[in-house]
Amino acid sequence: MARRLRHFFPGATYHVMLRGNNGQMVFSSDQDRCQFCLLMQEGVERYGHQILSFCFMTNHIHLAIKVNEVPLSKIIQNLSFRYTRFCNWQRKTIGHLFQGRFKSVLVDCDRYLKELIRYIHLNPVRAKIVDDPMNYRWSSHQAYLLKAEFTWLTTDAGLKHFGNSHGEAMQSFHAFVTDGIGLDTGIDFKGGTFEGILGDDEFIKKVQEQTESPNNQQLVVDFPTLLSFITNWYDVRPEELQAPSMNHKNSRIRSIMALIARDAEGICLEELADFCSREASGMSKAAARLEAQMRKSDDLKIEIENLKDELYSSPSTNNNAKVS
């Protein structure tokens, strides 16, 4: 089945939805939520995006994210993988925590940001957990009103729509959100108006033009496919890539896998590092070194490009395509 395209360009704003696998709990305690907050902080510092709004429910999560140069998929893959690893360690379980591929809608923030934040903050009210979003601890609503603090949260982009002074903006913001209780705006924040985009025809056209650029295209491959392809290509066994020895051939193969994982949708470096029993930071540096070597060696550049061409034309590769 074809996968819906992810549209990306620097500065894009998204509504992101992550759900527990088979409806299972994502958070079982405040300790879980605090750990997720820590990972959010680390992600913001690493990738340079902004979290404009959030709500942590028991079995799902809503986020409003404005990206910088790093595509949304890398941000969410890193976040979900690291949190899953934490939960599996804590609960002594294995397997997936989240339900498949995360959902996202690219939003025209000039037109819909206010309504998106309201939609996210009213999740606990719609679920009949609280009557007033101000009474829910694990959303950004209290932080917008200076009743809580999350250092990784950016509120200025939302509040600027509500008044010139901070006090005026906060008062108007709270009134706007609570006025939305029970209100059906008819805005589809889960699917958008066209192919995962929420905006008018002019905005959709603008997004399509921006994401047609080769610089905004992402390669799609999952980790099992990459591992199977690489081990066949270089005729090595998977366990050889996990060995602690400093075998030059295997180190080089790991560097190639790290370079692909860094740039592709469907894999995060932490997943590769876990498999290889290495640190993610070391794998990232290895990918950077390999990239620098490619700029100096046409033979190496051709080798890697041929490998990628073969990988992404493989029948087992998701979609066999580049996606935006």
Buried (B, 14 or more C-beta within 10 A) or exposed (E): EEEEBBBBBBEBBBBBBBBBBEEBBBBEEEEBBEBBBBBBBBBBEEBEBBBBBBBBBBBBBBBBBBBBEBBBBBBBBBBBBBBBBBBBEEEEEEEEBBBEBBBBBBBBBEBBBBBBBBBBBBBBBEEEEBEEBBEBEBBBBBBBBEEBEBEBBBBEBBBEBBBEEEEEBBBBBBEBBBEBEEEEEEBEBEEBBBBBBBBEEEBBEBBBEBBEEEEBBBBBBBBEBBBEBBBEBBEBEEEBBEEEEEBEEBBBBBBBBBBBBBBBBBBBBBBBBBBBEBEBEBBBEBBBEBBEBBEEEEEBBEEBEEBBEEBBEBEEBBBEBEBB
